Amino acid sequence: MPSLIFAISGGIVGGVVVALIPEAKSRFRNIAVFIFALVSAIFSWLTALNIFSGKSVQISKTLWGLNWVLNPDPLGAVFGLIASTLWIFAAVYSFGYMAKKQNLRTYYTFFLISLSMTLGVAFSGGLVTLYLFYELLTFSTYPLVIHERSPVAVRAGAKYILYSLSGAGAILVAIILTYIKAGNSDFSSTPILANESHIGLNWLLLLFVAGFGVKAAIMPLHRWLPEAMAAPTPVSALLHAVAVVYSGVYGILRVVYSIFGHELVGKLAFSKLILWVTAFTILAGIIIAIKQDVLKRRLAYQTISHLSYIILGAFTLQPWGLAGAVMHMIGYSMLKITLFFCAGIIAEQTGETKVSNLDGVGRVLPKTMIAFSIATMGMIGMLPLSTFWGKYYLMKGSVAAGKWPLALVLICSGIINGICFIPVIMSTFKKKEVKNNIEMGNRRYFMLIPTVILIVAALITGFMPGLVWHGVEAVVNWFF
């Protein structure tokens, strides 16, 4: 129990401390940010290890007639580990990227508070608690989206809030209907609606998926995501690889396996409709990405595509499909945050943000572009990157479910990913007038070192998937 409290409260306490540190004390502030992010990660790992060993870690309180529960299961533990661990890398990267920016006290305050809200989503033990943290995550990340305070950033923030609150409204209605129907809203190994009649459940499923699908960027609910690229690069990385989008994907996984259960979902006609909508999103997202000249927008549409890999795995309703979804959550998050880190380094060091202007960049930023190239191979689904295994199990689950066309969708998506990014990589290493390597220097190291470490981690887990398989297996065994 103490580890769970310290994990969630670390970011909140850290945010308050950072808010009290004078703006000019940048070094002291950076140390505080790193320490509190590290504390949250350490206690998240301790919590997860207890969960994986079969121990129960629960905090429950009844207030205003509602049951507020923190009770992580293996799925929540995996999400919590992904978020808390990658937050440390984003913090270190921020020390370099944000060093010359304004309003850093505000930035790091909400940076840490958002960490606590994300862990609250991950470790929630019921729909009421999940909804609370889900909403608080929206409001704590909003100041990060509009950090630049430019007209573009303000418009992006308005769209982000409008979409997020609309989705949250749908979720709230769905939660109320679920409680009326089942008289319970807490997660356990038995789905909440497992013993309920099918009357109205198709529409309830659609309401939940539409609500969480906003942050999961299922088409056509995705339009806020590319606009959010107005945020600083570390925020874009967190939005697209860790916090916001994964809270939506995580919510859909909860809907399928903790609220309805895979057996009940398999009997609902709308589940098949949702499955093909995700397949459409996978292909449409990456096809649209090809047309984007701004690198961060191209990465954003690639995100839209890859998030639906995870949702597709959930709706195969097969153990192998769920295993693939969880494996992809782990592998994709490392590689996607790396791609955004690389995009940020390119923009900061060369001033280039458009794909069409990247010719020769690899000759002045060789380490950055090598990392970008390796991460791109992972997005395609190639060995020895960790995302290969997620894609392999997703295809295996699709075939096991009797939906082999979904495997073809995944293959086609990988090919289009290659078309989208391989020519870009090749152009960056074209021979041009050789300039000095511009990756050196303290500020640049803060950005480059986390990028390189994440690529190495992705390669290691690709070569040795057994390192993460215990967590994946725990999730599958919990729901099947």
LINWO-V389753 format. One record per pair of residues at least 12 apart in sequence whose ideal C-beta (glycine too) atoms are under 7 Angstrom apart, sorted by the first residue. I is the first residue (numbers start at 1). GAP is how many residues later the second one is. Records with the same first field share a line. If there is no record, write none. Layout:
BEGIN
I: GAP, GAP
END
This chain:
BEGIN
1: 56, 58
3: 40, 43, 44
4: 43, 53, 55, 66, 119
6: 33, 37
7: 33, 36, 37, 40, 77, 112
8: 108, 111, 112, 115
9: 107
10: 26, 29, 30, 33, 106
11: 25, 29, 101, 102, 104, 105
12: 101, 104
13: 23
14: 18, 19, 22, 98
15: 94, 95, 97, 98
17: 15
18: 14, 15, 87, 90, 91, 94
19: 86, 90
21: 84
23: 81, 82
26: 78
29: 75, 76, 79
30: 65
33: 58, 75, 79
34: 57
36: 76
37: 50, 51, 54, 75, 78
38: 50
40: 44, 75, 79
41: 43, 44, 46, 47
44: 36, 37, 40, 75
45: 36
47: 25, 30, 33
48: 29, 32, 33
51: 21, 22, 23, 26
52: 22, 25, 418, 419, 422
57: 15
58: 12, 13, 67
66: 62
67: 59, 61, 119
68: 60, 61
69: 56, 57, 60, 117
70: 53, 54, 55, 59
71: 54, 116
72: 50, 51
73: 114, 405
74: 397, 400, 401, 404
75: 178, 400, 403
76: 46, 47
78: 248, 251, 393, 397
79: 43, 167, 171
80: 39, 42, 43
82: 160, 247, 248, 251
83: 35, 36, 39, 159, 160
84: 35
86: 155, 156, 247, 251
87: 28, 155
89: 248, 361, 365
90: 144, 147, 148, 247
92: 354, 358
93: 141, 248, 353, 354, 357
94: 140
95: 351
96: 347, 348, 350, 351
97: 135, 136, 137, 247, 251, 350
98: 134, 136
99: 344
103: 44
106: 37
107: 37, 40
110: 30, 33, 34
111: 33
113: 27
114: 23, 26, 27, 30, 129
117: 16, 19, 20, 23
118: 19, 125, 129
120: 13
121: 12, 13, 16, 126, 129
122: 128
125: 61, 62
126: 59, 60, 61
127: 48, 51, 58
128: 57
130: 124
131: 40, 41, 44
134: 34, 113, 117
135: 33
137: 106, 107, 110
138: 26, 27, 30
141: 98, 102, 103
142: 15, 18, 19
144: 87, 91
145: 12, 15, 83, 86, 90
147: 84, 85, 88
148: 82
150: 80
152: 78
153: 77, 78
156: 71, 72, 74
159: 65, 68
160: 64, 68
163: 51, 61
164: 50, 51
166: 48
167: 44, 45, 47, 48
168: 43
170: 37, 40, 41
171: 37, 40, 41
173: 34
174: 30, 33, 34, 37
177: 27
178: 14, 15, 26, 81
181: 12, 15
182: 14
187: 71
189: 289
191: 67, 68, 69, 70, 73
192: 66, 67
193: 66, 67, 71
194: 67, 70
198: 69
201: 67
202: 66, 67, 68
205: 55, 60, 63, 65, 66
206: 64
208: 47, 51
209: 43, 46, 65
212: 36, 39, 40, 43
213: 35, 39
214: 34
215: 29, 30, 32, 33
216: 29, 32, 33, 36, 91, 95
217: 28, 86, 87, 90
218: 59, 60, 63, 90, 93
219: 61, 62, 65
222: 82
225: 75, 78, 79
226: 71, 74, 75
229: 67, 68, 71
233: 107, 110, 111, 114
236: 60, 104
237: 100, 103, 104
240: 60, 63, 96, 100
241: 92, 95, 96, 99
242: 91, 95
245: 58, 62
249: 58, 61, 62
252: 59, 62
253: 61
256: 58, 59
257: 222
262: 55, 217
265: 52
266: 51
271: 44
274: 41
275: 37, 40
278: 30, 33, 34, 37
279: 33, 127, 130
281: 23, 24, 27
282: 23, 26, 27, 30, 127, 131
283: 126, 129, 130
285: 16, 17, 19, 20
286: 15, 16, 19, 127, 130, 131, 134
287: 129
288: 13
289: 12, 13, 131
290: 129, 130
293: 61, 62, 63
294: 59, 60
295: 48, 58, 59, 60
296: 47, 57
298: 57, 122
299: 40, 41, 44
302: 77, 118
303: 33
305: 108
306: 26, 73
309: 19, 85
310: 15, 18, 19
312: 82, 94
313: 12, 15, 81, 84
316: 81, 82, 85, 87
317: 84
318: 79, 82, 83
319: 157, 161
320: 73, 76, 77, 80
321: 73, 76, 77, 80
322: 153, 154, 157
323: 70, 149, 153
324: 66, 69, 70, 72, 73
325: 69
326: 146, 149
327: 62, 63, 66, 145
328: 59, 62, 63, 66
330: 56, 138
331: 47, 54, 55, 56, 58, 59, 127, 130
332: 55, 58
334: 52, 120, 123, 124
335: 40, 43, 44, 50, 52, 123
337: 117
338: 33, 37, 113, 116, 117
339: 33, 36
341: 106, 109, 110
342: 26, 29, 30, 109
344: 103
345: 20, 23, 102, 103
346: 15, 19, 22
349: 16, 89, 95
355: 69
358: 66, 69, 70
359: 68, 69, 71, 73
360: 68, 70, 72
361: 67
362: 66, 67
363: 66, 69, 71
364: 71, 73, 74
365: 73, 74
366: 71
367: 72, 81, 85
368: 71, 80, 83
369: 59, 60
371: 80, 81, 84
372: 53
373: 52
374: 81
375: 80
376: 45, 49
378: 80
379: 38
380: 34, 37, 38
381: 33
383: 79
384: 75, 78, 79
385: 73, 74, 77
386: 72, 75, 76, 79
388: 74
389: 76
391: 19
394: 16
395: 12, 15
END
